[in-house]
Amino acid sequence: MEKYGDVLKRLRKKSKLKVRDVIYELNNMGIVLSPSALYNYENNTRAVGADVLLALCQIYKCTNILGAFSDMPVDYSVPTDQEWELIEKYRALDSRGKSAVIDTLNREFDYIERK
């Protein structure tokens, strides 16, 4: 199992954020943190508090915290990061776009059920 610091570093890099970017975002959320503290979290030399961990997950757009930080089985009733991205894109559509997505999903679902 990956250590939590390694997961945090991987999530930050996946988000293409530099440490200074993360510190800036945390400050905007009312969390004052030094760059060395973030490095200590990522290097597993300091334990991260729940409030900071949740804020980091929000910044990194990690919606499946349990799946990211543990070996516990993932509850697939909770959307994956990719599914959340699709949901966010759907929400940004106007009514015509939403209707087109619904029509496509219904056609594809009907196709699968007929097989």
VENRAVEN-V503618 format. One record per residue. N is the residue number from 1. RES is the residue in one small letter. OMEGA is omega in whole degrees, -180 to 180 (NA if undefined). Layout:
N;RES;OMEGA, N;RES;OMEGA
//
This chain:
1;m;179, 2;e;175, 3;k;-174, 4;y;180, 5;g;178, 6;d;178, 7;v;179, 8;l;180, 9;k;180, 10;r;180, 11;l;179, 12;r;-179, 13;k;177, 14;k;179, 15;s;-180, 16;k;179, 17;l;173, 18;k;-179, 19;v;-179, 20;r;177, 21;d;-179, 22;v;179, 23;i;178, 24;y;180, 25;e;178, 26;l;179, 27;n;178, 28;n;179, 29;m;180, 30;g;179, 31;i;180, 32;v;-177, 33;l;178, 34;s;176, 35;p;-179, 36;s;177, 37;a;178, 38;l;176, 39;y;179, 40;n;176, 41;y;-177, 42;e;179, 43;n;177, 44;n;178, 45;t;178, 46;r;-180, 47;a;179, 48;v;177, 49;g;-177, 50;a;-178, 51;d;179, 52;v;179, 53;l;-180, 54;l;178, 55;a;178, 56;l;179, 57;c;177, 58;q;179, 59;i;-178, 60;y;-179, 61;k;177, 62;c;-176, 63;t;179, 64;n;-175, 65;i;180, 66;l;180, 67;g;-178, 68;a;-171, 69;f;-179, 70;s;176, 71;d;-180, 72;m;178, 73;p;-178, 74;v;176, 75;d;-175, 76;y;172, 77;s;175, 78;v;-178, 79;p;175, 80;t;177, 81;d;180, 82;q;178, 83;e;177, 84;w;179, 85;e;178, 86;l;178, 87;i;-180, 88;e;178, 89;k;178, 90;y;-179, 91;r;-179, 92;a;-178, 93;l;172, 94;d;-175, 95;s;178, 96;r;180, 97;g;179, 98;k;178, 99;s;179, 100;a;179, 101;v;-180, 102;i;178, 103;d;180, 104;t;178, 105;l;180, 106;n;178, 107;r;-180, 108;e;180, 109;f;177, 110;d;179, 111;y;-180, 112;i;-179, 113;e;180, 114;r;-178, 115;k;NA
//
